[in-house]
Amino acid sequence: MSASNPRKLEVVITFLEMLDPPDRPAATIPPGKVAIVRAENPTLSFYRYLYDTVGEPWLWWFRRLMGDDELAEILARPETHVYVLYVGGVPAGFAELDLTDLEKNGVIDLHYMGLIPDFIGKGYGKYLLNWAIDTAWGLKPQRITVNTCSLDHPSALGAYQKAGFGVYDQRTDIVDDPRDTGLIPAIEHHVDHDAGADHGKKAERSQENENSGTLIVDFPDRAR
């Protein structure tokens, strides 16, 4: 296929919500030198690095379509909260909360959430997701929303549900394959084998690692 005649992908989008804070302890910090810091008005180059690196395996294309001016406007809004996970001083993933609908309707949306591939499967995804949920509830919403799609990690939908989200809606879209349009490199993806089966989203699965005794650094108060 080509940019002028791209393959079509059937994408199942699942919408989830959380109406009450989860009944669990605070997010468990994985072993190692871990920090979460809010990126206040991040530069376009840094944000695109996070978005592209985290999202490429799952064919995140939407913000790759945006021009710099449009994306910069979104990132500069006070309602856009981008939190970056660092492991040993290295960016390991990010979570983005959208507070646009908080004042009017009491809703915070977990807009994006994911890890850089090198850090998947080590317990950081569960930590970042639970931390983002705890941080969102700390801003006093009435409802937290998130959505996932069948292009994302096969375990992601289950991870959101395990974290306390419940499904409230679903739809199916037909989209151009971003690998054919040139937005994403020509990489192997699970959709090539699963034919668009209903899988999950931008979060992770992961077993907790045992405490290694290494220094743990966390900045939840500063990050907010």
N, C-alpha and C positions, 0 to 999 in steps of 0.2 A: 504494500500500500504506500501511498505518498501523501504529501501535505494537501494536494488537490483532491485526493480521494482517500481520506483516512478511514481506517476501520472504525466501526461503531462498537461502543462498550455499553452494556446494560448495567447500570449502577443502581443498586438498592440502597437507599438512604434511610437510616433509622434514627428517629428523634427520641431523645430520652429526657427525663426530668427528675429532679429530686426536690421534694417539698418540705423535708425536715432534715436537720443535721444528722449524720450517721451516728448510731449508738456504738461507738468504739473509742479506744484511746487515740490520742493524737498520732499523727503519721510517724511511723518508726523510721529512724534514720539508718540507712545502710552503713556498713563499715567503710572506713576511709575518710579522707579529708573532703567533706561534702559541704557545699554552700548553695543557697538559693538567693539570688540578688535580683531586684527589679531593675530592668534596663529602662531608664527614664528617657523617653524620646530617642530610641536607638537609631543609629545611623542606618541608612538604607543598605549599605554593604554588609553590615553585621547582621541585620535582620534577614536579608536575602540568604546569607550564608546559613543561618539557623534553619530557615524555612526550606531552602533547597536541599540541605544535607539531611535533615530529619525526614522530609517528605518525599524525596526521590524514590525510595523503595516502594512507596505506596501510591505513586503517581499523583501526588499533590500538584495540581497545575493552576489552580484558580488565581493565586497571587503572582504567579509567573506571568500571567496575562496582563497584569497591571503595569502601567507606566510609573516612572519614579514619582511624578507629582501626585498621582492618585494614592499611591502607597504611603508616601511621606505624610500626606494629610491624615490618613488613618492612624499612623504611628504617633503623630503629634497630638492626637486628641487626649484629653485627660481621662477619658473613659476607657482608653486602651491601656491595659496593664500587661506588660510582657515580663515574665519572670524566667530567668535563666538558671538552669542547674549546672553547677560546676563540680567536677570531681578531680581532686588534685590540681586545681587551678585551671582545668581544661573544660571548655563548654561541652556538656554532655546531653543537653536537651533543653526544651523550653515548654512553658505553659502560658497561654494567652487568655486573659479574662476580658470580656467585653461588657462594660458597665453602662452602655448606651441606654438600656431600658430599665435601669435600676430605679431612678427617681420616680419615673412615671408609673411603672408597673411592678416594681419590686423584683425584677428578673436580672440575673447575671448569667451570661453565656460563657461556658468554657469553649472558646472559639477554636483554639488549636492546642494540641498537647502531644508530645512525642519525644523520643530519644534519638540522638545520633547513633547510627547502626553499631558502632564499636561498643556501646554501653548497654545494648539490649540483652536481656536475660540474666542480669546481675542484681536484680532487686531495686534498681533505680526507678523503673517505670511505676511500680506500685507506690513507692514513696512520693514521687512527684505528683501523681494523680491524687493521692490522699492529701498531700500538702496543699495542692491547688483547691481542693474541695473545702478544706478547713479554712483556708485564706478567704475564699469566696463567702463562706458563712460568717466569717468575722466582719464582713462589710454589711451585714444585716439585710440580706435579700429575703424575699418570701419564697423564691423558687430559683433553682439553678438548672440550666438546660445545657445540653450537649447533643451533637449528632455525630453519627458514624456512617460509613458506607462500606460496600462490599469490596472496594479496592484496598481497604486498609488491612492491618495485620489480622490474620484469622482469629486471634484470641481477644481482640480488642473489645468487641461488643460484650463478651462475657466479663471482661475486666471492669467495664463500666457498670454492668449490672451487679457484680460482686461488690463494687464500691458503694452501691446504694441507689443507683439510677434505675428508673423504670421506663419502659417503652410506652410512648403515648401516640406515636404516629409513624407512618412509613410511606415512602413513595419510590417509584422507579423512574429514573431518567435514562435517556439515551444520549451519550456524549461521544465526541470525537476522541479517539485514542491519542493522548498527548504525546506519545512517542512518535506517531506518524506526522503530527503537526510540527514537531521539532521542539516542543516545550520541555520534553523529558528525553534523556538519552534512550537508545534502544536497548533497554535492560529486560531481563527475564522478570516476570511478575506472576504471582499466584493466579491471577485472573486468566492467564494463558492456559492454565491447567484445570482450573475449577469452573471455567465458563460462567463467571459472574455469580457464583453461589453466594448466599447471604452470609457474609462474614462480618468482621468488626471494624474498629476505628483506630484513632490516633492515640492509643494508650498502650500499655504493655501489660503483660502477664509477668510474673516472675516469682521464683521462689526466693525467700529471704536467705541471705547469706549469714553464716554464723559470725558473731562478733570477733574480729581479728585483733582487737585491742589497739588498733591504730587511732590516731587523733580524729575526732569527729568535730567538724565545724559547721554550724548552721546559723543563718541570720534571718529567721522568720520575721522578727519585729522590724529590722531595718529594711527588709524587702517590701514590707507593706507601706 
